[in-house]
Amino acid sequence: DSGVTQTPKHLITATGQRVTLRCSPRSGDLSVYWYQQSLDQGLQFLIQYYNGEERAKGNILERFSAQQFPDLHSELNLSSLELGDSALYFCASSVEGALNYGYTFGSGTRLTVV
Amino acid sequence: AQKVTQAQTEISVVEKEDVTLDCVYETRDTTYYLFWYKQPPSGELVFLIRRNSFDEQNEISGRYSWNFQKSTSSFNFTITASQVVDSAVYFCALRARGSQGNLIFGKGTKLSVKP
């Protein structure tokens, strides 16, 4: 157990629907990162939050949004889902955003859009 | 631009063979960190090592060893006496200021160790 909890582990939904992925960071970690792993794009950074504030944005679609709550858990919202959104979504956390801190990854949420 | 290249898409070896996974990175930053992660068939990402740009000492951990060479921008990973349980996808990643501090992953190398 890495200490980063992601729920649900698996999600199957239809095109056009909206889903929410949840991440609880490791105790004491203030930064949360979301990554998408797909067969064609590999592992790509989506977005980072630090202590409730958005810190950095990567290749995140406009149909996707995220937030980090006061208790530091984070949610990734995916809307108007398309088949191509099927992927493994990882959350990672770190103590802060500084370079010298490592990441701890959760076990991922596997999203299948049908 | 920040970039990580893992030229080997798939490698297949027989148990007890040694295998080296290559990683070449690009960054203009002088301070950066390099990582290796393992992704077994179960899907989770398992942290293996972090190395900063100022420490070029090679590292050994059991059957695993890492060779960091700034002169060739490489951070290669060797598994000695491979085992079936080593079968996984291995990712090399870079974290630098130019990447907004986020991990830039290579495409991964799928290692299959056959008995």
Chai-1 contact restraints between the chains, C-beta under 6 A:
chainA,res_idxA,chainB,res_idxB,connection_type,confidence,min_distance_angstrom,max_distance_angstrom,comment,restraint_id
A,G42,B,K107,contact,1.0,0.0,6.0,A-B,restraint_1
A,L43,B,F105,contact,1.0,0.0,6.0,A-B,restraint_2
A,F45,B,N102,contact,1.0,0.0,6.0,A-B,restraint_3
A,A56,B,Q100,contact,1.0,0.0,6.0,A-B,restraint_4
A,G97,B,G101,contact,1.0,0.0,6.0,A-B,restraint_5
A,L99,B,Y33,contact,1.0,0.0,6.0,A-B,restraint_6
A,L99,B,R95,contact,1.0,0.0,6.0,A-B,restraint_7
A,L99,B,G101,contact,1.0,0.0,6.0,A-B,restraint_8
A,G102,B,R50,contact,1.0,0.0,6.0,A-B,restraint_9
A,F105,B,L45,contact,1.0,0.0,6.0,A-B,restraint_10
A,S107,B,E44,contact,1.0,0.0,6.0,A-B,restraint_11
A,G108,B,G43,contact,1.0,0.0,6.0,A-B,restraint_12
